[in-house]
Amino acid sequence: MASMGLNIDEQKAVDRFKQNIVEPSMTNLVILDFWAEWCGPCKALTPVLEKVAADYADKGVVLAKVNVDEEQFIAAQFQVRSIPTVYAMFQGQPVADLTNARSESQLKQMLDQLLEKLPIQPGGGQPQQDVSQFLVMGEQALEEGDGERAAGIFSQIVEIAPDSAPAHAGLIRALVAAGHAEQAQAVYDALPEGMAGDAAIQQAKSALDLAGTQVDEGELATLKTKAEADPTDMGAQLAYAEAAYAAGQRDAAADVLLAMVQADREWNDGAARTKLLQIFEAVGLEDDWVVTTRRRLSKILFG
């Protein structure tokens, strides 16, 4: 599961980044320099970075360099568009952009400001890892509709931070999106004790529950035909809506459920509205599609 969604080279790149940047940044301030062999300004900046890092070594500052030609995947995650690009990293995430600090005095001034604010522990033990940067990567993959890739990223995060509820939730949602409902259920069943009540996990559980109504194309076509044949058959409407959503046709599912609410909002204790709210929770209340669909629902209920 650890390699799902990432090819071998990308997984190795993530592992190298974890070892060379993320892990040292747990207790140190890492100067992360994106560079390339052909970059003249990069070569001019290197001696400055190396000298300052050496001068500040006893304060917990270390230098890490990423060749953008060799580590294109990592550079892409940081959206590096020009080089040199230099970040200060602490506990796994960028805390400052140092790119404009091209002189020794400018760089030291920025580092002094950061060192006053951050609990740097040179030579100390590692606190719990902050995996925010990787969580963003996984969410971006999900937003782009690439469930397989998102599952690979989130599974890596779970390995790094096994106590992270957002990482487990992201993995469950990604597996559902990739069509691996059984694996998603296995992840949910194996959650650390007490994590199931987390809000992020509850959202993922909604997505998992909705995936349980998935059918093949032939069954979906049959359910659609039956629903269209008799719009007053609420059971048929609900069955088609559930199957349509599980098949990734959320617009069709929403249209049917909204029509049900408009026709008889009290049917089966408000089952259509309840199903819509479950879908909203699974997708995420801040999602643009959810916001638009909720407006449609409100217009029916209160318009």
C-alpha positions in Angstrom: 0.0 0.0 0.0 2.9 2.3 0.7 3.7 2.6 -3.0 0.1 3.1 -4.2 -0.2 6.1 -6.5 3.5 6.9 -6.6 5.9 5.4 -9.1 9.2 4.0 -7.8 11.2 7.1 -8.6 8.7 9.4 -6.9 8.6 7.2 -3.8 12.3 7.2 -3.6 12.3 11.0 -4.0 9.9 11.3 -1.1 12.0 9.0 1.0 15.1 11.1 0.3 13.3 14.3 1.1 12.1 12.8 4.4 15.6 11.6 5.4 17.5 14.7 4.2 15.2 17.6 5.0 12.1 16.6 7.0 13.8 14.5 9.7 16.7 17.1 10.3 14.1 19.9 10.4 12.3 18.3 13.4 15.0 19.8 15.7 17.0 22.1 13.5 16.3 25.0 11.2 17.1 23.7 7.7 18.1 26.1 4.9 16.6 24.4 1.8 18.3 25.5 -1.4 16.8 24.5 -4.8 19.5 24.8 -7.4 20.9 23.4 -10.6 24.4 22.9 -12.2 23.6 25.2 -15.0 22.4 28.1 -12.8 25.0 30.9 -12.4 23.2 32.7 -9.6 22.9 29.4 -7.7 26.7 28.9 -7.8 27.2 32.5 -6.7 24.9 32.0 -3.7 26.3 28.6 -2.6 29.4 30.0 -0.8 27.2 32.4 1.1 24.8 29.7 2.2 27.6 27.3 3.2 29.4 30.0 5.2 26.3 31.1 7.1 25.2 27.5 7.8 28.7 26.8 9.2 28.7 30.0 11.3 25.2 29.1 12.7 25.7 25.3 13.1 26.0 25.5 16.9 22.6 27.3 16.8 20.9 24.4 15.1 21.1 25.6 11.5 21.9 23.1 8.7 22.0 23.4 4.9 20.2 21.0 2.5 20.4 21.3 -1.2 18.0 20.0 -3.8 19.0 19.7 -7.4 15.9 20.6 -9.4 17.0 18.5 -12.4 17.5 15.4 -10.3 14.5 16.0 -7.9 11.9 17.3 -10.3 9.0 15.7 -8.3 10.0 17.5 -5.0 10.6 20.8 -6.8 7.1 20.5 -8.4 5.5 20.0 -4.9 7.1 23.2 -3.8 6.1 24.9 -7.0 9.6 26.1 -7.7 9.4 28.2 -10.9 12.9 29.9 -10.7 16.2 29.2 -9.1 17.8 29.7 -6.8 14.8 29.3 -4.5 15.6 29.1 -0.8 13.3 28.2 2.1 13.8 27.9 5.8 12.3 24.6 7.0 11.2 23.7 10.5 9.4 20.6 11.6 8.7 19.5 8.1 7.2 22.8 6.7 8.6 26.0 5.2 8.6 28.9 7.8 10.2 31.6 5.6 11.2 32.4 2.1 14.9 33.2 2.1 15.3 33.6 -1.7 15.8 37.4 -1.6 18.5 37.2 1.1 21.5 37.1 -1.3 24.2 38.5 1.0 25.6 37.1 4.2 24.3 40.0 6.3 20.8 39.7 4.9 20.7 35.9 5.5 22.0 36.2 9.0 19.5 38.9 9.9 16.6 36.7 8.7 17.9 33.6 10.5 18.3 35.6 13.7 14.7 36.6 13.5 13.6 33.0 13.0 15.8 31.6 15.7 14.3 34.0 18.3 10.8 32.6 17.5 11.4 28.9 16.9 12.1 26.2 19.6 15.3 25.0 17.9 16.8 21.9 19.6 20.3 21.4 18.1 21.3 17.9 18.9 18.1 17.3 20.9 15.4 14.7 20.5 12.7 14.8 17.8 9.3 16.1 18.6 6.3 14.7 16.8 6.7 15.3 13.1 4.6 18.0 11.3 3.4 16.6 8.0 1.4 19.6 6.9 3.3 20.0 3.6 2.6 16.4 2.7 -1.1 16.6 3.7 -1.5 19.5 1.3 0.1 17.4 -1.5 -2.4 14.6 -0.8 -5.4 17.0 -0.7 -4.3 18.6 -4.0 -4.1 15.1 -5.6 -7.6 14.4 -4.4 -8.9 17.7 -5.7 -7.4 16.9 -9.1 -9.4 13.6 -9.1 -6.3 11.4 -8.8 -7.3 9.0 -6.1 -4.5 6.5 -6.7 -1.8 9.2 -6.4 -3.5 10.7 -3.3 -3.6 7.2 -1.7 0.1 6.8 -2.3 0.9 10.2 -0.7 -1.4 9.7 2.3 -0.1 6.2 2.9 3.4 7.7 3.1 2.2 10.2 5.6 0.6 7.5 7.8 4.0 5.8 7.9 5.7 9.1 9.0 3.0 10.1 11.5 0.8 7.1 12.5 -1.1 9.2 15.0 -2.3 11.8 12.5 -6.0 11.6 12.1 -6.0 13.8 8.9 -3.5 11.4 7.3 -5.7 8.3 8.0 -8.8 10.2 6.9 -7.1 11.3 3.7 -6.0 7.7 3.0 -9.6 6.4 3.5 -11.1 9.1 1.2 -8.4 8.6 -1.4 -8.9 4.8 -1.4 -12.6 5.4 -1.8 -12.0 7.8 -4.7 -9.7 5.3 -6.3 -12.4 2.6 -6.1 -10.7 0.5 -3.4 -13.6 0.5 -0.8 -12.5 -2.7 0.8 -9.0 -1.4 1.5 -10.5 1.8 2.8 -12.7 -0.2 5.2 -9.6 -2.1 6.3 -7.8 1.2 7.1 -10.9 2.4 9.0 -11.1 -0.9 11.0 -7.4 -0.6 11.9 -7.5 3.0 13.2 -5.6 3.7 16.4 -7.8 3.6 19.5 -9.8 6.8 20.0 -9.2 8.2 16.5 -12.6 7.2 15.1 -14.3 10.1 16.8 -12.1 12.7 15.0 -14.1 15.1 12.7 -11.8 14.3 9.8 -12.3 10.6 10.3 -16.1 11.1 10.4 -16.0 12.8 7.1 -14.0 9.9 5.7 -16.5 7.4 7.2 -19.3 9.2 5.3 -17.4 8.8 2.1 -16.8 5.1 2.9 -20.5 4.5 3.7 -21.6 6.1 0.5 -19.2 3.9 -1.5 -20.9 0.8 -0.2 -23.7 1.3 -2.7 -21.4 1.0 -5.7 -22.7 -1.2 -8.6 -21.5 -2.1 -12.1 -22.5 -0.2 -15.2 -25.3 -2.6 -16.1 -26.9 -2.4 -12.7 -26.6 1.4 -12.7 -28.3 1.6 -16.1 -31.1 -0.6 -14.8 -31.6 1.6 -11.7 -31.6 4.7 -13.8 -34.2 3.3 -16.2 -36.5 2.2 -13.3 -36.2 5.6 -11.6 -37.0 7.5 -14.8 -39.9 5.2 -15.6 -41.8 6.2 -12.4 -40.7 9.5 -10.7 -43.2 8.8 -7.9 -41.4 5.7 -6.9 -39.2 7.2 -4.1 -37.5 4.0 -3.3 -36.3 3.7 -6.9 -35.2 7.3 -6.9 -33.1 6.9 -3.8 -31.5 3.6 -5.0 -30.5 5.3 -8.3 -29.2 8.4 -6.5 -27.0 6.3 -4.1 -25.6 4.2 -7.0 -25.0 7.3 -9.1 -23.0 9.0 -6.4 -21.0 5.9 -5.7 -20.2 5.7 -9.4 -18.8 9.3 -9.3 -21.9 10.9 -10.9 -22.6 13.3 -8.1 -24.4 15.9 -10.2 -26.9 13.2 -11.3 -27.3 12.0 -7.7 -27.9 15.5 -6.4 -30.4 16.3 -9.1 -32.5 13.2 -8.2 -32.2 13.8 -4.4 -33.2 17.5 -4.8 -36.2 16.5 -6.9 -37.2 14.1 -4.2 -37.0 16.8 -1.5 -39.1 19.1 -3.7 -41.7 16.4 -4.3 -42.0 15.1 -0.7 -39.4 16.3 1.8 -40.9 14.1 4.6 -40.7 10.8 2.7 -39.1 8.1 4.8 -38.3 10.6 7.6 -36.6 13.0 5.2 -34.3 10.3 3.7 -33.5 12.3 0.6 -32.3 15.4 2.6 -30.4 13.1 5.0 -28.6 11.5 2.0 -27.7 14.9 0.6 -26.3 16.0 3.9 -24.2 12.8 4.1 -22.9 13.6 0.7 -22.0 17.1 1.7 -20.1 15.8 4.7 -18.2 13.3 2.6 -17.2 15.8 -0.1 -16.4 18.6 2.4 -18.6 21.5 3.5 -16.2 24.1 2.0 -16.1 22.4 -1.5 -17.5 24.7 -4.2 -19.8 22.0 -5.5 -21.2 21.5 -2.0 -21.8 25.2 -1.5 -23.7 25.4 -4.8 -25.8 22.3 -4.1 -26.6 23.5 -0.6 -27.9 26.7 -2.1 -30.2 24.7 -4.3 -31.4 22.7 -1.3 -32.0 25.8 0.7 -34.0 27.4 -2.1 -36.3 24.3 -2.1 -36.7 24.2 1.6 -37.0 27.9 2.3 -37.5 29.7 -1.0 
